Amino acid sequence: MDLSQATVMITGAAGNLGRGVAQAFAAQGANLVLVDRQRAHLESTYGGESDKRMFAEANLLEQARVDAAVAAAMARFKRIDALCNIAGGFRMGEAVHETSDKNWDFLFDINTRTVMHAARAVVPGMLKAGGGKIVNIGAFAAQKGAAQMGPYIASKASVIRLTESMAAELREKNINVNCLLPTTLDTPENRAAMPDADPKRWVALADLAATIVFLCSDGARAIHGAAIPITGLS
């Protein structure tokens, strides 16, 4: 599981899970390309850049900005071995027939379009390099419908289907594409929103990050198109 020579791009890197994933890869000695919408968020989260860590400010909804971030990463590290699509968002509370276009677009943009834009920018370089790893973040809830969660579930279910489709297209090219389906994550925001819940039953960020690291290692070379539930104790 030697990742000390690998370069890993992480979207949503300034968020809770993005930070946990970056820490897990840093512990393996990997080069990091940390992508977030505002450089200030990256600086407040990580401090500064280093020999093995670069910041890439990019709105993932703008393909040109994503392409520019990937080009900068390639200029510095020469390759991107793994792409971790961590950026995403959650909203619920509306019935499907009451869902506004604004909320529908928000969820499909942040959960699905970001994956598409990152893949468009990164996969051509992986093909030229002869391989790579891609890990997407779906949701455990995306396996079936639920009241007041339709648009969120639909957007995350799309991530699963995109993962499977990409895996079918790229597995013969030595590119592994998989996704994880976590339940509630143990974050400060979730603890504040659900003060009566037991966070010990949720998914620890370090545990989810460790699974992502594994899927980006040679140990996962036989895994293609998997949608892996990550449920903690819940």
N, C-alpha and C positions, 0 to 999 in steps of 0.2 A: 504494500500500500504506500509506496514511496511517491509522494507528491511534491517533493522538494524542488523539482525542476519544472513543475507544471505552472501554467498561468490560468487563473480562474476569474471569470467575469461574474459579478454578482449584481443583479439589479435590485432596487429597493434597499440598497446597502446601509442607509442611515436608519432604517426601521429596526424594531426589536429583533425579528428573526434574521434580517440581513446582517446585523451586528454579530449575532451568535454564529452565523455561518462563516462570516469573515474571520472570527476568532478561531473557529475550528480549523479552517484551512491555514491560517497563519501558524498555528501550532504544528502543522505538517511541513511548514517551510515553503508553502506555495507563494508564487507571485500573485498579487491581487489587483484586479481592476474593479474599483468600487464605483458603482453608478447610482446616482440619485438626481432628483430634479434640481436641487440647489446645492452648490458647492459648500455653502455655509453650513448646511446640515451635516455634510460629510466631515467638515472641519470640526464642528462641535462634538461629533461622535468619536472621531478617531484622532483628533489633533492635526497632525500634518502628514504629508506624503513621506515616503522613504524609498530606499533602493528597491524594495519588494512590494511597494504599495503605491498605486496611483489613483487619483480621483478623476472621475469623468462626470461632468455636469451634463445631464441630458433629459429632456422631456421625452419619455418613451412613446408618447403618442405622435411624435414627429419623426418620421423615418430618417430624414436627413440628419437630425441630431444624433440618432442612434448610430447611423453609419459613420458619422464623424468621431464618435466615442470609440467605436471599434477600430477605425483607422488609426487613431492616436495610440490605442493599446497595441496594435500590431507594429507600429513604428517603434514603440519602446521595447516590447517583449518578444516581438517577431511571430507570436502565435497565441491563440486562445485555445487551451486544451479542454476547458469545461465552462459551460454556461449554466448559471443557476438563476432561474427566473423566479425571484423572490417577491418582486413588486406585486401588490394586489390590494384588494379592499373588500369591505363587507358593509352591506346595508340590508335591513329587513323591516317588516312591519306593514307592508302594503299587500293587499290581495293582488293577484295578477291583473284583474280587470281595472284596478285602481292605480296601477303603476304608471308613473309619469315617464315621458320620454327622457327626461333629464336623468332620473335614477337608472333607467334601463341602459342608457348610453354610458353613464358613469361606470356601471358594473362590468359591462362588456368591454369598455375601453381599458379599464385598469386591470381586469383579470385575463382578458383574452387578446386584445389588440397588442398589449405590451409583449406578450409571448411571440406573436407573429412578427412584430418589428425586430425584436432581438434575434429571432431565428433567421430572418432575412439577412441581417447584417453579419451574423457569426458563421452560419453553416457553410457558405462558400469557402471561407478560410479553412474550416475543418476538412472539407473535401480535398482541398489542395494539400493539406498537411497529412492526409491519410487516416484521419480518425478524430474522435472527440467524444465528449460526454455532455448531455443536456439533462437537467433536472428541472421539472416544472412543479408548481405547487397547486394542487387541486383542493378538494375539501371532502372530508368524510360524508358530509351532508349531501354531496353532489350525486350520490349513488341512487337516490330516489327523491321524489317530490315531497314538499312539506308546506303547510299553510304559512302564508305571509313571508315565504322565502323564495318564491318562484324565480324571480330574476337573478338573484344571487346563485341559486342552485343551477340555473340554466347556464350562467357564465362559467361556473366551475366545472360543470359537466362538459362544456365545450373544451376546456383544458384537457380533460381526460381523452376525448375523442381526437383532439389535435396531437396529443402525445402518442396515441396508438397509430395514427396515420403517419406521423413523422418517423416513428420507429420502423414501420413497414417500408417506408421509402429509403431509409438511411442505414438500416442494419447491415446490408451487404457492403456498405461503404465504411464499415468499422466505426460507426457513430451510434452510441447507445443513447436512446431517449426514453426517459421514465418519469413518472410523477408520483408524488406523495399525497395522501389524503388524510390530513390531520383533523382531529377534533379540536376542542377549545385549547388554545395556547395559553401557557402561564405567562402573562405579561402584566405590567403595572396597570394598563388600561382595563384589561379584563378583570383584574382584582378590584379595581375601583367600581366598575360597572356591575359586578356581581359579588357584593361584599359578604353575602351569606353562603356562597358556594365554597367548596373545599378545593383549593388550587392543587393540592397534592394528587387529585384525580385527573388533572389536566395534563397536557403534553408539555414537558419541560423543553425549553428552547435548545438546550444543550443536547438533549436526546434526538430531537429532530435534525439538528445540525450534524450530528454524528452519522445519521443515516444518509444525509446528503453527501457527506464526504465519502462514505462507502460507495455510493452509486457513481461517484466520479473517479473511483479507483479501479485498478486492473482486476481487483477481486470481483467486480460486478460486470465483467466483460460478457458474461452469458445472459445478462438480464436486458431484455428489450421490450418496450411497450407496456411495462408493468404499472399498475395503479395500486400503490401499496398503502393500506390503511395504517395510520399511526394514531393509536387511541389512548395512550397512557393507561390510566386505571379506570377511565369512565366507560 
